[in-house]
Amino acid sequence: MKKDSQDIVRQYMTACVNKLQETSQTMEDLYNAIITRDPKADCYTYFDENGAPKTRSYEDFANSVFTTASKLSRIFSSIAPGTIVGLKLKNSPRWTMIFWAILMTGHVPLLIDARLAVENTNNLLKQADAKALIANDEAKFAVPSYRVNEIMNQSADYTFQPSWANNAIFCSSGTTGDAKMMVYSGQNFCAQAIASLTIPERTQDLMYPGPIRQLVMLPYHHVFGFFATYLWFAFYGKCHVYPSSMATSDLLYACQKGKCTHVFSVPMFWDGVALAVDRMVAVMKPGKRDLYAKLLAYNTHKISKKEAGLASHGVVVRTFQKKTLGKHIRYCISGGGFLSPKTQTTINGLGFPLYNGFGMTEIGISSVEQSPRVEQRLKCSIGRPFYQVEYKIANSKGKHGNEGELWVKSPVTHVEEIIGGVRKPTELDADGFYPTGDIAFCDPQGNYYIKGRIKDTIILSNGENVFPDEIEYYFKGVKNVTNLVCLGAKHPGDAEEKITLVCELDNSAGPEEIEKIYADIKSINAGLPNEKKVQAILIDKRPLPVSGSMKIKRFMIKKAIEEGSKDFYNAEAPEKEVVTFEGYDDQLVAETIERVTGVFSKVLSLPTYKIEPEAIWNVDLGGDSMSYIEMCQRLNAEFEIEIPEELYGVLGTVNDFAKQVLEMTKDRQPSEKKKKHAPHKKKNS
């Protein structure tokens, strides 16, 4: 890093942070810092119906927030200041406008996953004692709910005077049991922005003066999405680029047409990009495949430019980048789970600098690898703790000499918790550290590495601890496997958990390929230490279930295995269950199946005649988890419904989805009674 460039970045970031530190560090102070940094700067870009980018300034944004708050003040006139209001929307510029507007009216936003089922949403609202909800769902909730258009159609209150609240709440998934909600103060939010102060010491690419355009992919109800994707870049007055949808094609379009410089996402997304590249390379001519291999080796410092023979390196890099994320990328972060070295090598090999980071709903974002050296990035370290953040390893042991549970001391850590409706201060140890539940180790240089979650750890009968994330890495390269997950599960009839590998396949995997997949997995397995050997191999007939934050739901898969679900098979697949439509009008069933098939066809780029009603999304049709999410979103739009998140991965065929649609639209269907008694037109005499 050049010293003069480093000094410019340091001075720029220090000036921004110092200005915030001179305030009381409330939510109002943070908002004012955001909108006054550079009012004329680009605040956000979105795409209209024709795919054309539209951009608005921070001045436009501030005006919209104030107007929205004045309208909300009318709606919330009977709700006491300090009351909690749920915010359950998909990412968009209006999400951020409404977030700040709720605070400006003196109410506390509770951030809820837009995909969360009504039952779970009501559970969260009840336990938080919320009095209102902003959501675009048509369903009725336990509290008064307001749609965005309904708010925007309100007349503004021109006498409105802001009266700021100083808290916001992140929450767990909101199952029917006791939900866990983390209450953050304005000081916590400000501390997250201030934590970036020392970034220039190691990199000048993460934050710097001048244009930065961040792709908005991660949901804002999630800590990674809000703090890392939105807050940091809003605080420094940068531009957010909103894709039209979370479909892979729209994400890539927004990344390229929006000239995105920064992309933050979870390992599943990066694994998907790496897999897409592998598939692209597989169909290339031998000469181009060799060129690609040399490009990866050169960009990861395995060989020199001379050895690579890349006379026009820039042209070669741009050729490959143009087909993925585009040529403007300057900084990428993966967070929220284990990032495999194979994926890390592929992404960095394409010239996209991908770094690994760490954070939690309870502590915000606490570190990210920042080394400009690709050799360090490929180690998949989460880096060193940010400014004012400390790490410690509890109960150190292991071959690294410093391995155990990671504890974090940070001014970002939430100040209160709401569990089962009871609000209490956050529990810390005597030194102010919070337990993360992650197993980590620290190398001699002070860099930290995450091995896995304690709750996901598989404890064998001999007492040996096995980390699923580490095992998954060994099998990432198996051909025809688009996604996989490792977990411990008691199979029917077993008394103890087995290390189980569950695979999701692509459409080229017929009986011969499945046999080869088993052989490849067993071959890799044979070379692993005994305590890491996979004890059971299953293939999931449906896409692996994915949460709103794009993590595979291990607990759902484990439960399905232990309950003897027929969604899994070994080398010989069982017969497919046939979905019946008893009780539904035959013509309506046929029309619904036809429309669902059309959506499958668009997402999978397959002709409709190739999509059988009982064909399984991944095994028979070649869909993967990312395209499955896109397909669910399209079906929601097509039928004006919201498929519950808990059914993601459970529904797998056209018939599955058609029956679910019919079930969710019952109230719109004419009843049999009405049909029978419908008036008949008299015949002309």
Helices and strands as residue ranges (DSSP letters): H 3-21, H 27-36, E 42-47, E 53-57, H 58-75, E 84-88, H 93-104, E 108-111, H 118-128, E 132-135, E 145-146, H 148-152, E 167-171, E 180-185, H 186-194, G 199-201, E 213-215, H 223-223, I 224-231, H 232-235, E 239-241, H 248-257, E 262-265, H 267-282, H 286-299, H 305-308, H 313-322, E 331-334, H 341-349, E 354-360, E 364-368, H 374-377, E 390-397, E 403-409, E 416-419, E 422-425, E 434-442, E 448-453, G 454-456, E 458-459, E 465-466, H 468-474, E 481-489, E 498-505, H 511-526, G 530-532, E 536-540, H 554-562, E 568-569, H 586-604, G 608-610, H 625-639, G 645-647, H 654-664, G 666-668, H 672-676
